Amino acid sequence: MAENELQQVHNLLIQLQDVLKKKFALESEIEELPKNLSGKRTDLIKANEEFLALTDKYKLAKETANRTALDYETAFNQRVSSEKKMESVATQREFDALSKEIEEAKITETGLNKAKKATQEEVDSLSALVAEKQTALEEMTNEVNAAEAELEAQVEAKKAEIVTYEEACQSIKAQGVSDNIYTKFASIVKNKNGLGIVPVHGQVCQGCNMILPVQFVNDVRIGNSTMYCPYCSRILFYEESEDAYDYTSELQVQDEEDQTVTADFGSDVDIDLDSI
Ligand SMILES: [Zn+2]
């Protein structure tokens, strides 16, 4: 690849970086948005469960009240019928037995009358509570639905914006960035805080501040092919800089100590994108 051709690719990558950064920011916003709603959704589910438990309790109370009312009616009729029998009593013995029966029937009737009132009061109070909770639940449901609709609209707007950024990326890419470089570069920008292409000043990668081997920097400077920083995986280009410091002497010492450091460096460094 000719030097100015590579420069042209780097210029395109710098343009791409701007657009990709905005696109990825929107994508993470879309991921974050539903989290604001999850608390409200959980509250609604809980309120729904509580409401179902309350209506079950209400149904049960109603059944008990109905049963008690029937029992009371039976006891009432029993007492009235016993009292009627009194009219045809012939002997003292019959009178005593019937009197005892009426007395017992009265006690049962009074007890059931009390129970009937108590169970009806329970039904009335639960009925009021059910109505109150139902209104609250409806308000809560409307609130969550409105928030969900709002969220949906926000997501749609962001997705539409992403589409325009994707189109912009494709149009920049079409000017001379290969599929391979584009895919790697997009992944680097995404995983390296929006910075996928960085200059080398002197011997230092401006992405990770690591000192690069002399020969490697020379290759970057010559610019025959796309070079990736062996430390941070970002694409590198050489840039003259006043604050550049010559690390050559230090690095040579380092090279002697560990030959393997430079042995793997080259223009065809195979970047493991999964590890970025
Ligand atoms: Zn680096």
Boltz pocket constraint, residues with backbone or C-beta under 6 A from the ligand:
constraints:
  - pocket:
      binder: B
      contacts: [[A, 205], [A, 206], [A, 207], [A, 208], [A, 209], [A, 210], [A, 229], [A, 230], [A, 231], [A, 232], [A, 233], [A, 234]]
      max_distance: 6.0
